[in-house]
Amino acid sequence: YEPQVVPANSVLKISFDPQPESYGMLDEIYGDDISNAIRIDNYTNGIKVPSKPGVYTYSYFAAWDEGHALYVFKIKVE
């Protein structure tokens, strides 16, 4: 799929209805090299998009009483 184009230095918000019981890890990967993954610890106020142009992949873990899920999405910073 094509990544969503977003402006540099913008802020992404993740929201669910209903809210997860717990939030897990959020990782940012630049390009295709997973070894460059960066763990984002504080994202309660949103995820600040990098200023460097390129394609970024994010993986996000959330859990509810009924189960858990891992979400993956891509953005293209211009």
Disulfide bonds with the S-S distance in Angstrom:
none
